[in-house]
Every structure is written in C-alpha cells, then in structure tokens.
Amino acid sequence: MPRPFSPLQALCKITLLNPVWVHSKNSGKPFYAILHRIDSQKLVVQAISNLQALPGGDIKLLCDTVVQIVRELTGYDPVEDGGG
C-alpha cells in the first residue's frame, strides 16, 4: 500500500492534489480550485496588486484580468482550454 505524501512532498507534487475543494470565506459557497506553484513571490505580489487596483463593479474587467494573470503566471489559458 502506498504511503501518503508528506506536506513537503505534496508541495513538490502539487498537481497531484488538484483540483482542490474550497469554501469561500465570504459566501460559504464551495468551488473547485486548481493550485499552481509559482517560484517568484514578486510575480504573485504584482498580480494581487493588479487585481486590487481594479475599479469595483466591473465583473467583465475582473474576469478578463484574472484570465490574463493566469496566462502570464502559468502559461495556461483557461479560455482556450475550456475553462472560461
């Protein structure tokens, strides 16, 4: 019988954990999330900063920006791959 991954091994093989079932803190609604490891904290900080700088109330702008950020950080295109 295979041993379960340690937390450190799981971080190294994060794709084995995907998708992850998550509950929103605000709404309590569950959804699936895909985890992706990024080695540069600076890229993540910039992405979060870009999202926080968006004007409120424009869901299309938010979605377009998230797709662009995911594409830049991971090389994965959620729209072309059927996710959007």
N, C-alpha and C positions, 0 to 999 in steps of 0.2 A: 504494500500500500504506500503511495507517495506521501512524503511529508508535506505539510502546508508550508507556504513561503513565510519567512520571517518578514517583518516590516521593511527591513533594508533590502531584502531580495525582491519584495513586491515593488519597491520604488524603482529598482533597476529593470523590472519586467512589468511596468505599469500597464502595458497594453493587455496583459493577461487579466487585469481587473475590469476592463471595460466591457459593456457600459456599467456605470455605477448608478444605483437608485438613490436619488437625493430628494429631500423635502425642503421646500422654500421656507426660510425663517419668517418671512413676512406673510405669505398667504397660507402656508402649511400644505400647499399642493405638492404632490410628488411629481418627479420627472426623471428621465434618464439623462445622465451627463457622461461625456467622454473625457477622460483625463489624458493630458498630454504633458510630458516632461519637457521643460524648457530650461536650458542651462544658463541663460543670461537673465538675471534679475532686472537688469536695466531695461530690457525689451518689455518685460511684463509691467514694470512700473510705468513706462511710456504708454502702453496700451490702456492701462487703467486710467491714467491721466487724460488720455484722449476721450475715453468714454465719459468721464466726469465733466469734461468741458462741453459736452453736447448740450444744446438747449433742451429743456423739458417739453414733453407733449408731442414730440415728433417721432412716432414709433417706426416709421419707414427709415428715417435717418439713423435711428438706433440700430435697426436690423442691418442696414447697409454697412454701417461702421463695424459692427460685430463680424460680419462676413469678411470684410476687408482685413480686419485684425487677425482673424483665424487664418486666413490665407497667407498673410505675411509671416506669422509666427510658426506655422506648421507646414505650410506648403499644401495643405488640404483645402479643397474648395467645396464647402458644404452645398453650394448651389449646384455645381456641376455633378457632384456625387449623389444627388438626390435628397439631400437633407433640407433644402430650402425651398 
